[in-house]
Amino acid sequence: MDAVLEDFSAHLPHVQAAPVDDGPVELVVRRPAEGEREVLEVAELDLQLGLVGDRWAMRDHSTPSYLLAQLTLINTRVLSVIEPDRSRWPLAGDQIYVDFDISVANLPPGTRLALGSAVVEVTAEPHTGCANFTQRFGIAAMRFVNSPAGRELNLRGINTRVVTAGRVRPGDHVRKL
């Protein structure tokens, strides 16, 4: 294991100490086009569109799994380990950034979460890092989030689908239902 990966792994206890039932939404990001990010003060979550104005709604919806990756959540404790500069966090490409335990053990597929006034459901569709994630945060970060422990803890994040439309903003809470 390389030194940087070991350094990341040393922070796992901090990541694992995230709240398990109720935690804060720290950041909401819309991706209007490839490579573009908008940090939002408030976001509308829609049953068909996901996060309104996000490029997800422009994807090919003819595949049966398109709803399984409508909205992604990532644990901010993970991001603080791999990228201390909070201004770069939106580059991760997720829409909802939370201080919350998103591990498989805490949020198995089918778990419902209140996000502000909206409700989302965790899907079984895996969320793995892509070439863009590697380019932005480095190969060690990619190895960290995709390691066996990283996969079990969903360090790269989770996919969800909107089951009740509503609004979410930084400062709201994410709660298990």
Residue frames as a rotation matrix with the C-alpha (Angstrom) as fourth column:
MET 1
0.585 0.811 0.000 0.00
0.811 -0.585 0.000 0.00
0.000 0.000 -1.000 0.00
ASP 2
-0.188 -0.699 0.690 1.46
0.590 -0.642 -0.490 3.39
0.785 0.315 0.533 -0.92
ALA 3
-0.817 -0.289 -0.499 2.05
0.576 -0.382 -0.723 6.05
0.019 -0.878 0.478 1.73
VAL 4
-0.830 0.544 0.122 -0.75
-0.518 -0.834 0.189 8.38
0.205 0.094 0.974 0.60
LEU 5
-0.023 0.837 -0.547 -3.30
-0.239 0.527 0.816 5.54
0.971 0.149 0.188 0.62
GLU 6
-0.288 -0.154 -0.945 -2.12
0.800 0.504 -0.326 4.60
0.527 -0.850 -0.022 4.12
ASP 7
-0.995 -0.073 -0.070 -2.54
0.099 -0.855 -0.509 8.25
-0.023 -0.513 0.858 5.18
PHE 8
-0.426 0.905 -0.022 -6.13
-0.666 -0.296 0.685 8.24
0.613 0.306 0.729 3.87
SER 9
0.063 0.459 -0.886 -6.87
0.184 0.868 0.462 4.93
0.981 -0.192 -0.030 5.56
ALA 10
-0.765 -0.409 -0.498 -5.62
0.559 -0.037 -0.829 6.31
0.321 -0.912 0.256 8.89
HIS 11
-0.878 0.459 0.137 -8.64
-0.479 -0.849 -0.225 8.64
0.013 -0.263 0.965 8.83
LEU 12
-0.520 0.713 -0.470 -11.24
0.083 0.590 0.803 5.86
0.850 0.379 -0.366 8.59
PRO 13
-0.517 0.375 -0.770 -12.20
0.856 0.238 -0.459 6.13
0.011 -0.896 -0.444 12.29
HIS 14
-0.784 0.229 -0.577 -13.14
-0.081 -0.959 -0.270 9.80
-0.615 -0.165 0.771 11.71
VAL 15
-0.720 0.526 -0.452 -15.23
-0.564 -0.065 0.823 8.85
0.404 0.848 0.344 8.66
GLN 16
-0.493 0.504 -0.709 -16.89
0.392 0.856 0.337 6.00
0.777 -0.112 -0.620 10.56
ALA 17
-0.723 0.196 -0.662 -17.85
0.623 -0.228 -0.748 8.38
-0.298 -0.954 0.042 13.41
ALA 18
-0.874 0.454 0.175 -20.33
-0.246 -0.722 0.646 10.23
0.419 0.522 0.743 11.15
PRO 19
-0.470 0.782 0.409 -23.90
-0.720 -0.072 -0.690 10.51
-0.510 -0.619 0.598 12.50
VAL 20
-0.980 0.052 0.191 -26.02
0.124 0.912 0.392 7.41
-0.153 0.408 -0.900 11.79
ASP 21
-0.265 0.963 0.046 -29.61
0.906 0.265 -0.330 8.67
-0.330 -0.046 -0.943 12.14
ASP 22
0.847 0.529 0.050 -29.58
0.526 -0.823 -0.216 12.44
-0.074 0.209 -0.975 11.62
GLY 23
-0.188 -0.953 -0.239 -26.87
0.776 -0.293 0.559 14.65
-0.602 -0.080 0.794 10.16
PRO 24
0.197 0.263 -0.945 -26.47
-0.120 -0.950 -0.289 17.98
-0.973 0.170 -0.156 8.39
VAL 25
0.637 -0.061 0.768 -26.62
0.771 0.079 -0.632 18.66
-0.022 0.995 0.097 4.68
GLU 26
0.073 -0.720 -0.690 -23.46
0.498 -0.573 0.651 20.68
-0.864 -0.391 0.316 4.11
LEU 27
-0.644 -0.351 -0.679 -23.52
-0.412 -0.589 0.695 21.41
-0.644 0.728 0.235 0.39
VAL 28
0.371 0.730 0.574 -25.92
0.369 0.451 -0.813 21.11
-0.852 0.514 -0.102 -2.55
VAL 29
-0.530 -0.676 -0.513 -24.45
-0.318 -0.402 0.859 21.17
-0.786 0.618 -0.002 -6.07
ARG 30
0.704 0.693 0.153 -26.15
-0.031 0.245 -0.969 21.23
-0.709 0.678 0.194 -9.44
ARG 31
-0.510 -0.824 0.246 -24.31
0.187 0.173 0.967 20.07
-0.839 0.539 0.066 -12.58
PRO 32
0.351 0.776 -0.525 -26.01
-0.361 -0.405 -0.840 21.96
-0.864 0.484 0.138 -15.43
ALA 33
0.845 -0.174 -0.505 -23.54
-0.460 0.246 -0.854 20.66
0.272 0.954 0.128 -18.07
GLU 34
0.702 -0.652 -0.286 -20.48
0.645 0.752 -0.133 18.43
0.302 -0.091 0.949 -18.25
GLY 35
-0.291 -0.955 -0.056 -17.73
0.841 -0.228 -0.491 19.95
0.456 -0.190 0.869 -16.09
GLU 36
-0.401 0.209 0.892 -19.96
-0.228 -0.966 0.124 22.75
0.887 -0.154 0.435 -14.73
ARG 37
-0.399 0.268 -0.877 -20.95
0.859 0.442 -0.256 23.12
0.319 -0.856 -0.407 -11.06
GLU 38
-0.203 0.401 0.894 -23.37
-0.254 -0.903 0.347 25.46
0.946 -0.157 0.285 -9.30
VAL 39
-0.854 -0.036 -0.518 -23.39
0.485 0.302 -0.821 25.56
0.186 -0.953 -0.241 -5.51
LEU 40
-0.207 0.911 0.355 -27.04
0.219 -0.311 0.925 26.12
0.953 0.270 -0.136 -4.52
GLU 41
-0.821 0.088 0.564 -28.70
-0.540 -0.437 -0.719 27.80
0.184 -0.895 0.406 -1.57
VAL 42
-0.096 0.814 0.573 -31.83
-0.502 0.458 -0.734 25.74
-0.860 -0.358 0.365 -2.23
ALA 43
-0.907 -0.183 -0.380 -32.58
-0.421 0.457 0.784 22.87
0.031 0.870 -0.491 -4.62
GLU 44
0.199 0.979 0.037 -35.81
-0.939 0.202 -0.277 21.42
-0.279 0.020 0.960 -5.90
LEU 45
-0.881 -0.367 0.299 -35.94
-0.288 0.917 0.276 17.61
-0.376 0.157 -0.913 -5.98
ASP 46
-0.003 0.869 -0.494 -38.43
-0.982 -0.096 -0.162 16.25
-0.188 0.485 0.854 -8.50
LEU 47
0.379 0.237 0.895 -39.73
-0.274 0.952 -0.137 12.70
-0.884 -0.193 0.425 -9.04
GLN 48
0.896 0.035 0.442 -38.88
0.387 0.426 -0.818 12.72
-0.217 0.904 0.368 -12.75
LEU 49
0.768 -0.560 0.311 -36.03
-0.103 -0.587 -0.803 15.22
0.632 0.585 -0.509 -12.99
GLY 50
0.122 -0.721 -0.682 -34.06
0.931 0.321 -0.174 14.48
0.344 -0.614 0.711 -9.84
LEU 51
-0.195 -0.251 -0.948 -32.37
0.573 -0.814 0.098 17.74
-0.796 -0.524 0.302 -8.87
VAL 52
0.760 0.601 0.246 -34.11
0.550 -0.394 -0.736 20.30
-0.345 0.695 -0.630 -11.10
GLY 53
0.863 -0.417 -0.286 -31.66
-0.501 -0.781 -0.372 21.80
-0.068 0.464 -0.883 -13.60
ASP 54
0.025 -0.871 0.491 -29.08
-0.495 0.416 0.763 19.03
-0.869 -0.262 -0.421 -13.17
ARG 55
-0.306 -0.232 -0.923 -27.73
-0.952 0.102 0.289 17.34
0.027 0.967 -0.252 -16.30
TRP 56
-0.841 0.053 0.539 -28.92
-0.090 0.968 -0.236 13.94
-0.534 -0.247 -0.808 -15.02
ALA 57
0.109 0.994 0.018 -32.34
-0.048 0.024 -0.999 14.76
-0.993 0.108 0.050 -16.48
MET 58
0.348 -0.041 -0.937 -30.73
-0.886 -0.342 -0.314 14.98
-0.307 0.939 -0.155 -19.94
ARG 59
-0.684 -0.667 0.295 -29.45
-0.566 0.740 0.363 11.38
-0.460 0.082 -0.884 -19.85
ASP 60
-0.552 0.441 -0.707 -30.89
-0.477 0.528 0.702 8.48
0.684 0.725 -0.081 -21.80
HIS 61
-0.461 0.477 0.748 -33.92
-0.818 0.097 -0.566 7.42
-0.343 -0.874 0.346 -19.77
SER 62
0.345 0.596 -0.725 -34.76
-0.832 0.552 0.058 4.44
0.435 0.583 0.686 -21.97
THR 63
-0.486 -0.565 -0.667 -32.61
-0.138 0.803 -0.580 2.13
0.863 -0.190 -0.468 -19.85
PRO 64
0.432 0.771 -0.468 -34.35
0.342 0.341 0.876 0.41
0.835 -0.539 -0.116 -16.94
SER 65
0.117 -0.457 -0.882 -31.70
0.988 0.139 0.059 1.53
0.096 -0.879 0.468 -14.44
TYR 66
-0.297 -0.333 0.895 -31.80
0.411 -0.891 -0.194 5.28
0.862 0.310 0.401 -15.14
LEU 67
0.560 0.587 0.584 -33.83
-0.268 -0.539 0.799 6.03
0.784 -0.604 -0.144 -11.99
LEU 68
0.771 -0.252 -0.585 -31.36
0.591 0.626 0.509 4.11
0.238 -0.738 0.632 -9.85
ALA 69
-0.279 -0.919 -0.280 -28.77
0.949 -0.308 0.065 6.87
-0.146 -0.247 0.958 -10.07
GLN 70
0.471 0.632 0.615 -30.99
0.721 -0.678 0.144 9.96
0.509 0.375 -0.775 -10.07
LEU 71
0.708 -0.201 0.677 -29.25
-0.464 -0.855 0.231 11.73
0.532 -0.478 -0.699 -7.18
THR 72
0.183 -0.709 -0.681 -25.94
0.522 0.657 -0.544 11.03
0.833 -0.256 0.491 -5.45
LEU 73
0.931 0.022 0.364 -24.96
-0.300 -0.517 0.801 11.67
0.206 -0.856 -0.475 -1.84
ILE 74
0.144 -0.929 -0.340 -21.41
0.345 0.369 -0.863 11.75
0.927 0.007 0.374 -0.52
ASN 75
0.728 0.011 -0.685 -20.06
0.685 -0.019 0.728 11.89
-0.005 -1.000 -0.022 3.04
THR 76
0.816 -0.393 0.424 -18.19
-0.230 -0.894 -0.385 15.15
0.530 0.217 -0.819 3.66
ARG 77
0.661 -0.619 0.424 -15.86
-0.437 0.141 0.888 13.45
-0.610 -0.773 -0.177 6.11
VAL 78
0.452 -0.479 0.752 -14.47
0.715 0.699 0.015 11.44
-0.533 0.531 0.658 3.21
LEU 79
0.680 -0.154 0.717 -13.99
0.520 -0.587 -0.620 14.57
0.516 0.795 -0.319 1.15
SER 80
0.873 -0.368 0.320 -12.23
-0.483 -0.741 0.467 16.32
0.065 -0.562 -0.825 4.02
VAL 81
0.485 -0.715 0.504 -9.70
0.076 0.608 0.791 13.45
-0.871 -0.345 0.349 4.01
ILE 82
0.137 -0.447 0.884 -9.00
0.910 0.410 0.067 13.40
-0.392 0.795 0.463 0.28
GLU 83
-0.203 -0.159 0.966 -9.46
0.661 -0.751 0.015 17.15
0.723 0.641 0.257 -0.38
PRO 84
-0.373 0.006 -0.928 -8.97
0.877 -0.324 -0.355 19.57
-0.303 -0.946 0.116 2.54
ASP 85
-0.967 0.028 -0.252 -9.83
-0.102 -0.952 0.289 22.54
-0.232 0.305 0.924 0.28
ARG 86
-0.344 0.927 0.148 -13.62
0.400 0.288 -0.870 22.67
-0.849 -0.240 -0.470 0.66
SER 87
0.072 0.366 -0.928 -13.95
-0.623 -0.710 -0.328 24.93
-0.779 0.602 0.177 -2.40
ARG 88
-0.640 -0.381 -0.668 -12.91
-0.765 0.405 0.501 21.93
0.080 0.831 -0.550 -4.55
TRP 89
-0.665 0.390 0.637 -15.54
-0.115 0.789 -0.604 19.54
-0.738 -0.475 -0.480 -3.13
PRO 90
0.365 0.887 -0.282 -18.09
-0.506 -0.065 -0.860 20.22
-0.781 0.457 0.425 -5.90
LEU 91
-0.158 -0.522 -0.838 -15.60
-0.985 0.146 0.095 18.69
0.072 0.840 -0.538 -8.35
ALA 92
-0.747 -0.087 0.659 -16.51
-0.293 0.933 -0.208 15.28
-0.597 -0.349 -0.722 -6.89
GLY 93
-0.844 0.419 -0.336 -19.61
-0.330 0.089 0.940 15.45
0.423 0.904 0.063 -9.08
ASP 94
-0.590 0.681 -0.433 -22.19
0.800 0.565 -0.201 14.56
0.107 -0.465 -0.879 -6.44
GLN 95
-0.153 0.617 0.772 -25.28
0.241 -0.734 0.635 16.66
0.958 0.283 -0.036 -5.74
ILE 96
0.776 0.477 0.412 -25.85
-0.301 -0.294 0.907 16.30
0.553 -0.829 -0.085 -1.98
TYR 97
-0.287 -0.940 -0.182 -22.93
0.024 0.183 -0.983 16.52
0.958 -0.287 -0.030 0.49
VAL 98
0.686 0.682 0.251 -23.75
-0.324 -0.023 0.946 15.28
0.651 -0.731 0.205 4.01
ASP 99
-0.593 -0.704 0.392 -22.08
-0.713 0.233 -0.661 14.60
0.374 -0.671 -0.640 7.33
PHE 100
0.417 0.815 0.402 -23.81
-0.869 0.487 -0.085 11.23
-0.265 -0.314 0.912 7.63
ASP 101
-0.529 -0.546 0.650 -22.94
-0.389 0.837 0.386 7.53
-0.754 -0.049 -0.655 7.72
ILE 102
0.308 0.621 -0.721 -23.80
-0.929 0.034 -0.368 6.28
-0.204 0.783 0.588 4.22
SER 103
-0.740 -0.658 0.139 -22.28
-0.631 0.751 0.193 2.83
-0.231 0.055 -0.971 4.70
VAL 104
-0.472 0.526 -0.707 -23.99
-0.310 0.652 0.692 -0.31
0.825 0.546 -0.144 3.42
ALA 105
-0.690 0.166 -0.704 -24.58
0.635 0.607 -0.478 -1.40
0.348 -0.777 -0.525 7.02
ASN 106
-0.737 0.394 -0.548 -26.34
0.199 -0.648 -0.735 1.86
-0.645 -0.651 0.400 7.92
LEU 107
-0.042 0.708 -0.705 -28.15
-0.693 -0.529 -0.490 2.49
-0.720 0.468 0.513 4.62
PRO 108
-0.646 -0.141 0.750 -28.89
0.314 0.846 0.430 -0.75
-0.696 0.514 -0.502 2.76
PRO 109
-0.938 0.345 0.042 -30.75
-0.069 -0.302 0.951 -0.46
0.340 0.889 0.307 -0.54
GLY 110
-0.135 0.975 -0.175 -34.39
0.621 0.221 0.752 0.47
0.772 -0.007 -0.636 0.05
THR 111
-0.311 -0.026 -0.950 -33.62
0.885 -0.371 -0.280 2.75
-0.345 -0.928 0.139 3.02
ARG 112
0.383 0.494 0.780 -35.52
0.692 -0.714 0.112 6.02
0.612 0.497 -0.615 2.82
LEU 113
-0.518 -0.634 -0.575 -34.02
0.839 -0.508 -0.195 9.32
-0.169 -0.583 0.795 3.85
ALA 114
0.772 0.627 -0.105 -35.61
0.610 -0.777 -0.158 12.70
-0.181 0.058 -0.982 4.50
LEU 115
-0.511 -0.841 0.178 -33.58
0.858 -0.488 0.161 15.46
-0.048 0.235 0.971 2.82
GLY 116
-0.952 0.307 -0.016 -35.13
-0.306 -0.951 -0.035 18.74
-0.025 -0.028 0.999 3.82
SER 117
-0.123 0.981 0.147 -38.77
-0.744 0.007 -0.669 18.37
-0.657 -0.191 0.729 2.72
ALA 118
0.211 0.128 -0.969 -37.96
-0.872 0.473 -0.128 15.68
0.442 0.872 0.211 0.12
VAL 119
0.433 -0.132 0.892 -37.60
-0.462 0.817 0.345 11.91
-0.774 -0.561 0.293 0.55
VAL 120
0.099 -0.468 -0.878 -35.11
-0.936 0.256 -0.243 9.77
0.338 0.846 -0.413 -1.36
GLU 121
0.889 0.166 0.427 -34.57
-0.298 0.917 0.265 6.03
-0.347 -0.363 0.865 -1.44
VAL 122
-0.145 -0.989 0.042 -31.13
-0.751 0.138 0.646 4.38
-0.644 0.063 -0.762 -1.49
THR 123
0.795 0.373 -0.478 -30.72
-0.604 0.556 -0.571 2.18
0.053 0.743 0.667 -4.56
ALA 124
0.698 -0.519 0.494 -28.53
0.203 0.804 0.558 -0.87
-0.687 -0.289 0.667 -5.10
GLU 125
0.840 -0.394 0.373 -26.79
0.340 -0.153 -0.928 0.75
0.423 0.906 0.006 -8.09
PRO 126
0.292 -0.792 -0.536 -23.11
0.886 0.013 0.463 1.09
-0.360 -0.610 0.706 -7.05
HIS 127
0.991 -0.116 0.063 -21.49
-0.089 -0.942 -0.323 4.52
0.097 0.315 -0.944 -7.15
THR 128
0.433 -0.901 0.035 -17.84
0.807 0.404 0.430 4.18
-0.401 -0.157 0.902 -8.08
GLY 129
0.175 -0.477 -0.861 -15.22
-0.133 -0.878 0.460 6.73
-0.976 0.034 -0.217 -8.93
CYS 130
0.879 0.128 0.459 -14.64
0.431 0.196 -0.881 7.55
-0.203 0.972 0.117 -12.57
ALA 131
0.039 -0.901 0.432 -11.74
0.955 -0.093 -0.280 8.90
0.292 0.423 0.858 -14.58
ASN 132
0.223 0.100 0.970 -12.83
0.077 -0.993 0.085 12.45
0.972 0.056 -0.229 -13.73
PHE 133
0.981 0.133 0.141 -12.74
-0.135 -0.055 0.989 11.68
0.139 -0.990 -0.036 -10.00
THR 134
0.538 -0.843 -0.003 -9.22
0.794 0.505 0.338 10.24
-0.283 -0.184 0.941 -10.39
GLN 135
-0.034 -0.545 0.838 -8.06
0.750 -0.567 -0.339 13.23
0.660 0.617 0.428 -12.43
ARG 136
0.392 0.299 0.870 -9.42
-0.145 -0.914 0.379 15.71
0.909 -0.275 -0.315 -9.87
PHE 137
0.771 0.025 0.636 -8.40
-0.632 -0.088 0.770 13.96
0.075 -0.996 -0.052 -6.64
GLY 138
-0.213 -0.976 -0.041 -5.65
-0.975 0.215 -0.053 11.51
0.060 0.029 -0.998 -7.62
ILE 139
-0.073 0.095 -0.993 -5.19
-0.371 0.922 0.116 7.77
0.926 0.377 -0.032 -7.98
ALA 140
-0.922 -0.282 -0.266 -4.67
0.133 0.415 -0.900 7.28
0.364 -0.865 -0.345 -4.23
ALA 141
-0.611 0.778 0.148 -8.09
-0.678 -0.417 -0.605 8.85
-0.408 -0.470 0.782 -3.54
MET 142
0.121 0.648 -0.752 -9.64
-0.898 0.394 0.194 6.52
0.422 0.652 0.630 -6.13
ARG 143
-0.412 -0.343 -0.844 -7.97
-0.032 0.931 -0.363 3.49
0.911 -0.123 -0.394 -4.55
PHE 144
-0.988 0.046 0.151 -9.10
-0.155 -0.119 -0.981 4.62
-0.027 -0.992 0.125 -1.11
VAL 145
-0.297 0.955 0.021 -12.79
-0.877 -0.264 -0.402 4.98
-0.378 -0.138 0.916 -2.04
ASN 146
0.441 0.466 -0.767 -12.78
-0.788 0.611 -0.082 1.73
0.430 0.640 0.636 -4.05
SER 147
-0.743 -0.669 -0.007 -10.83
-0.550 0.617 -0.563 -0.37
0.381 -0.414 -0.826 -1.53
PRO 148
-0.469 0.600 -0.648 -12.78
0.497 0.786 0.368 -3.21
0.730 -0.149 -0.667 0.14
ALA 149
-0.495 0.276 -0.824 -13.37
0.777 -0.283 -0.562 -1.01
-0.388 -0.919 -0.075 3.21
GLY 150
-0.877 0.111 -0.467 -14.19
-0.237 -0.946 0.219 1.93
-0.417 0.303 0.857 0.97
ARG 151
-0.687 0.653 -0.318 -16.84
-0.204 0.247 0.947 -0.05
0.697 0.716 -0.037 -0.90
GLU 152
-0.358 0.543 -0.760 -18.41
0.824 0.566 0.016 -1.32
0.439 -0.620 -0.650 2.34
LEU 153
-0.401 0.132 -0.907 -18.51
0.641 -0.666 -0.380 2.22
-0.654 -0.734 0.182 3.72
ASN 154
0.482 0.546 0.685 -19.67
0.876 -0.297 -0.380 3.70
-0.003 0.784 -0.621 0.37
LEU 155
-0.095 -0.621 -0.778 -16.83
0.562 -0.679 0.473 6.18
-0.821 -0.393 0.413 0.52
ARG 156
-0.920 -0.218 0.326 -17.44
0.390 -0.429 0.815 7.24
-0.037 0.877 0.480 -3.10
GLY 157
-0.687 0.724 -0.063 -21.07
-0.700 -0.682 -0.214 7.93
-0.198 -0.103 0.975 -2.26
ILE 158
-0.605 0.589 0.537 -24.47
0.405 0.807 -0.430 6.38
-0.686 -0.043 -0.726 -2.84
ASN 159
-0.894 0.440 0.088 -27.09
-0.068 -0.326 0.943 6.54
0.444 0.837 0.321 -5.56
THR 160
-0.635 0.764 -0.115 -30.66
0.273 0.084 -0.958 7.40
-0.722 -0.640 -0.262 -4.67
ARG 161
-0.646 0.553 0.526 -33.97
0.515 -0.193 0.835 8.12
0.563 0.810 -0.161 -6.35
VAL 162
-0.881 0.391 0.268 -36.50
-0.472 -0.775 -0.420 10.77
0.043 -0.496 0.867 -5.37
VAL 163
-0.690 0.690 -0.219 -39.71
0.654 0.724 0.220 9.29
0.310 0.008 -0.951 -3.93
THR 164
0.469 0.783 -0.409 -41.24
0.849 -0.528 -0.037 12.51
-0.245 -0.329 -0.912 -2.53
ALA 165
0.044 -0.420 0.907 -40.54
0.639 -0.686 -0.348 15.83
0.768 0.595 0.238 -4.22
GLY 166
0.818 0.221 -0.530 -39.38
0.558 -0.523 0.644 18.72
-0.135 -0.823 -0.551 -2.08
ARG 167
0.684 -0.596 0.422 -36.65
-0.297 -0.755 -0.584 21.20
0.666 0.274 -0.693 -1.30
VAL 168
0.655 -0.587 -0.476 -33.25
0.750 0.431 0.501 20.73
-0.089 -0.686 0.722 0.27
ARG 169
0.697 -0.473 0.540 -30.68
-0.204 -0.852 -0.483 23.31
0.688 0.226 -0.690 1.29
PRO 170
-0.385 -0.865 -0.321 -27.42
0.292 0.216 -0.932 23.43
0.875 -0.453 0.170 3.24
GLY 171
-0.789 0.078 0.609 -28.26
-0.575 -0.444 -0.687 23.40
0.217 -0.893 0.395 6.94
ASP 172
0.411 0.904 -0.115 -31.18
-0.835 0.424 0.350 21.01
0.365 -0.048 0.930 6.46
HIS 173
-0.214 -0.443 0.871 -30.92
-0.749 0.647 0.145 17.55
-0.628 -0.621 -0.470 7.93
VAL 174
-0.211 0.144 -0.967 -30.66
-0.619 0.745 0.247 14.13
0.756 0.651 -0.068 6.36
ARG 175
-0.311 0.214 0.926 -32.60
-0.870 0.327 -0.368 11.64
-0.382 -0.920 0.084 8.50
LYS 176
-0.966 0.067 -0.249 -33.27
-0.027 0.934 0.356 7.94
0.256 0.351 -0.901 8.25
LEU 177
-0.216 0.961 0.176 -36.98
-0.949 -0.248 0.193 7.20
0.229 -0.125 0.965 8.05
